[in-house]
Amino acid sequence: MTQDFDYLFWEPVVFVFNSNRKAVRMKSSDMTGEDAPDGEQEVLVPEDFPHDPFPATLAGAQPKVAACEVDGRYVVGLAEDERRGRYLMCADLVEQLTGYTERKRIERHDLTLTTLLDEIDAGIRRKGWELGQVEFDWIMARLRSQFL
């Protein structure tokens, strides 16, 4: 019995937004190397961004994989467009937290930068945002890399 496991190997995905903000999905292998046309912006999801922020655990003695059926294929983790959307959300949050950290660094000059970043880390995890643990880790790694 052969099984098709090609869905386990992720390829970077490029999304091009036209002037109407409509996303066009292309695999990186489909790219010809040409620049995006005028009025369009390329978004490349970095490979270090999490593929599955909410890993499923299934009870039982036999190993199981939680998957969703998308277009007749079983997908483990996020679909490409879901992952892109979560990446854009997390990248925006990193940008906002960068400004916040810079402001707090001036206001709270009594704290070391490491302590301030630790407090921000604890604070965002308490917010109740619908982010997975690995997404919080990714956000904080990006934020720390900008300041340390």
N, C-alpha and C positions, 0 to 999 in steps of 0.2 A: 504494500500500500504506500503510495507516494503522497506526500503532503506539500501543498504550496505555501511556503513560508516567506515569499517575497515581500509581503506586507511588513515584515519585521525590519527590513533594511530601508532606512529613510534617506531620501535624497533631498538636498536643499531645494527649496521652492522659491521662485521669484514671482512676486505679484506686481503688476504694472497697473497704476491708476491713471485713467484718462482724465480729461478736464471735467467730466461729469462725476468724478470720484467712483466710477464703476471699476471693480477689480477684475483683472484678466489674469487667470492663473496659468503659469507656464513652469515646467520642470527646468532645472538649470541646464539639463542636456539639450533642451530645445532652444536655448539662447544662442544666437549667432555671433555674439560678441559686439554687435552694433549697439550704440548708445540708444537710450529710450528716446522716442520722438518728442518734439517740443510739447510742453504742457503735461508731460507724464512723469511720474516719479516712481522709481523702482524701490521695492522693499524686500530685502533679503533677510530671512529669519536666520540668525546665527546658529551654528551647530550646537553651541553650548546651552541654548535655550531648551528647557525641559520639553520632552515629548509627551509625557504623561503626568500631569500634576496631581491627579487623583487616582493612584494605582488601586485596583480593586483586589480584595481578598475574598476568596471563596472557600467555604468550609468543605471538608471531606478528605478522604484518604488519597484519592487520585488527584494528581496535579491538574489544575484548571486555569484557563485564561479567560478573562472577561473581555469580550469584543463586541463591537457594534457592526451591524451590516450596513454598508454604504455602497450604493450602486452595485449590488450583487457581490460585493467583496467584504470579508470580515476585516475590520480595522481595530487594532489594539492601540489604545491611547487616543490622542486627538487626531481628527481629520486635518488635512493640510490647511484648510481655510479657518478652522477653529484655532489651530496653533498660531497662525499668522495674527488672528484677532487678539489672542491672549498675549502674544509678543508685543503688539502695538500698545496694548493697555499697560503692560509691565514697563516697556520702554518709556512711555509717557510718565508713569509713576516715578521712575528713576530721575527723569528730568525735573519733575516737581520737587522731589526729595532733595535734589542737588541744591536748588534755590533755598529750600527750607533749612538745609544743613548749613549753608553759608550764612543765613540770617541768625540761626541759633548759635553758630560759632562766635559771632560778634556779641550777641546778647549774653551768652553763658561762657564768658572768657575764663571762669573759674574751673571749668571742666576740661579735661584733656580731650583731644579729638577722638581717641579710641573710646572713651567713656561716653561721649556724645553720640557716636555712631551706635554703641551698644544700647543706649536709651532709645534711639530712633528705631532700632531693630525690634526691641521689645514692644514699643508703642504701636508700630504698624501691625504686628502680629495680634495685638489685642483689639484691633479695630473691627473685626468681624467681617472683613472683606472676603469675598469668595475666591480666594487664591489658595493654591496648594502650597504645602511646605516647601517643595522644591522651587516654586516660583518666588516665594519670599527669600529663599536662600540666594537665588539668581539676582534678585533686585538688590539685596544687600551686598553681594559680591561686586556688582557693578558700581554701587555707591561708594563702597570702601576703596575700590580701585581708583576712583577719582580724587580721593582725599588722602590716602595713605601711600 
